[in-house]
Amino acid sequence: MPRSKPAPKPKSLSRRFFDRPVLEVAPDLIGATLTVGSCGGRIVEVEAYHHTDPAAHSYIGPTPRNAVMFGPPGVVYVYRSYGMHWCMNFVCEAEGSASAVLLRAIEPTAGLALMRRRRGVAEERALCSGPGKLCQALGISIAHNGMAIDAAPFALAAREDDVAVVRGTRIGITKAVEKPWRFGLKGSAFLSKPFR
């Protein structure tokens, strides 16, 4: 009886993946799998921010807060939102471009017990359905700012199948609100907010 071949391991995404236009990287992240230590899941929602975009932190130029955005692609940019929540971004494009993809939601698939403890909620759909929630669930803080996405504790694997990606306007901003730079997995129950 022939032995079945093991399932191929998903392709890891390196920092080179992010050395492209941010509007190409963002939709390509939908369906990819992100883990931080033992916790993670499938990316189901992101937003793109370009340095020419008034809603981007880098629009005003380099500051101590946004300095990582001006560095090389494929590193993590972490910032505090409303003085309460950490938010995680992946820096994209050539060094100095200062463009990034904000992670808005993941479908949790690994380390759910730890994520539930960190978040203090049991409902699976509530664990990572927002940028602050997913950072809390994954244990992300300013200590991760500037770390490479292809080195521990991070692991990022390419999506294994074609996925239907939907597009819409970004959430919770007051500038450049008309830009359709939010991307999500069509029909996902784990989005931070449904697409119209």
C-alpha positions in Angstrom: 0.0 0.0 0.0 1.6 3.3 -1.1 2.3 5.8 1.7 0.6 9.1 1.3 2.8 12.2 1.0 2.7 14.7 3.9 0.8 17.8 3.1 3.2 20.5 1.8 4.2 23.1 4.4 2.8 26.6 3.6 5.4 28.9 2.2 6.8 31.4 4.7 6.6 35.0 3.7 9.9 36.9 4.1 10.6 40.5 4.4 11.0 40.7 0.6 7.2 40.1 0.3 6.7 43.6 1.7 9.2 45.3 -0.6 6.3 46.2 -3.0 3.6 48.8 -3.3 1.4 48.8 -0.1 -1.7 48.5 -2.2 -0.4 45.2 -3.7 0.7 43.8 -0.3 -2.5 44.5 1.6 -4.9 42.3 -0.4 -2.2 39.6 -0.7 -2.1 39.3 3.1 -5.8 38.2 3.2 -5.8 34.5 3.9 -2.2 34.4 5.1 -1.5 32.9 8.5 0.1 34.9 11.2 1.4 33.5 14.5 3.1 35.3 17.4 4.6 32.6 19.6 1.9 30.0 20.1 -1.0 32.2 19.1 -2.4 33.2 15.8 -4.7 32.7 12.9 -5.7 33.6 9.4 -5.6 37.3 8.4 -9.1 38.3 7.4 -9.0 42.2 7.4 -6.3 44.8 6.8 -6.0 48.5 5.8 -3.3 50.1 3.7 -1.6 53.5 4.5 0.7 55.2 2.0 3.0 58.1 2.9 1.1 60.4 0.6 -2.1 59.7 2.5 -3.1 62.3 5.1 -4.5 59.4 7.3 -1.0 57.8 7.5 1.1 58.5 10.5 4.1 59.1 8.2 2.4 61.9 6.3 3.8 64.5 8.6 7.4 63.2 8.3 9.5 61.2 10.7 8.8 61.4 14.5 10.0 59.3 17.4 6.6 57.5 17.3 6.6 56.7 13.6 10.3 56.2 12.9 10.0 52.5 12.2 7.7 53.3 9.3 10.7 54.9 7.5 12.9 51.9 7.9 13.2 48.8 5.8 10.1 46.8 4.6 9.0 43.7 6.5 9.3 45.0 10.0 6.5 45.5 12.6 5.3 49.0 13.4 3.4 49.2 16.7 1.7 52.2 18.1 -0.8 53.1 20.9 -4.3 54.1 19.7 -6.3 56.5 21.8 -3.9 55.9 24.7 -5.5 52.5 25.3 -4.8 49.9 22.6 -1.7 48.7 20.7 -2.1 48.4 16.9 0.2 46.4 14.7 1.3 47.3 11.1 3.7 45.7 8.6 6.0 48.3 7.0 5.9 48.1 3.1 7.8 49.5 0.1 11.4 50.6 -0.1 13.2 52.1 3.0 12.1 55.7 3.4 8.7 55.2 1.8 7.0 54.9 5.2 4.0 53.0 4.0 2.3 50.2 6.0 -0.5 47.7 6.3 -2.6 47.8 9.5 -3.8 44.4 10.7 -7.5 44.8 11.6 -8.7 41.3 12.2 -7.7 37.6 12.2 -9.6 34.4 12.4 -8.1 32.7 15.5 -6.9 29.2 14.9 -4.0 28.6 17.3 -3.6 29.3 21.1 -7.2 30.1 21.7 -7.0 29.3 25.4 -4.2 31.8 25.9 -5.9 34.4 23.7 -9.1 34.0 25.8 -7.2 34.6 29.0 -5.5 37.6 27.6 -8.7 39.1 26.3 -11.0 38.0 29.1 -13.7 36.8 26.7 -14.7 33.4 25.6 -16.5 34.2 22.3 -14.2 33.1 19.5 -15.4 35.9 17.1 -14.6 38.5 19.7 -11.0 37.5 20.3 -9.3 39.2 17.3 -12.1 41.3 15.5 -10.3 44.6 15.7 -6.8 46.0 15.7 -6.6 46.5 19.5 -8.3 43.2 20.2 -5.9 41.2 18.1 -2.9 42.8 19.6 -4.2 42.0 23.1 -5.0 38.4 22.1 -1.5 38.0 20.5 0.3 39.7 23.3 1.6 42.5 21.1 3.1 45.6 22.7 5.6 48.3 22.0 8.3 45.7 22.7 7.6 44.3 19.3 8.1 47.6 17.5 10.8 47.3 14.8 11.0 43.5 14.9 11.3 41.6 11.6 8.2 39.8 10.5 10.2 36.7 9.4 11.9 36.1 12.8 10.8 34.8 16.2 8.3 35.3 17.8 6.6 36.1 14.4 5.8 33.6 11.7 3.9 34.5 8.5 2.8 31.9 6.0 1.3 32.6 2.6 -2.3 31.7 1.9 -2.7 28.2 0.6 -5.8 28.8 -1.6 -7.3 31.5 -3.7 -9.6 33.6 -1.6 -12.3 36.2 -2.4 -11.1 39.6 -1.3 -13.5 42.4 -0.8 -12.6 46.1 -0.7 -14.0 49.1 1.0 -13.3 52.4 2.8 -11.2 52.4 6.0 -12.7 52.6 9.5 -12.2 55.1 12.3 -10.3 57.9 10.5 -11.2 61.4 9.7 -8.9 62.1 6.7 -8.9 60.5 3.3 -12.0 58.6 4.3 -13.0 58.1 0.6 -10.0 55.8 -0.2 -11.1 52.2 -0.7 -8.0 50.9 1.1 -9.6 48.4 3.5 -9.4 44.7 2.4 -11.1 41.7 3.8 -12.0 38.0 3.4 -15.4 37.8 1.7 -18.0 36.4 4.0 -15.8 36.1 7.1 -17.5 36.1 10.4 -14.3 37.4 12.1 -14.2 40.9 10.5 -14.1 44.0 12.8 -17.1 45.4 10.8 -18.9 44.0 7.8 -18.2 45.4 4.3 -21.0 47.3 2.6 
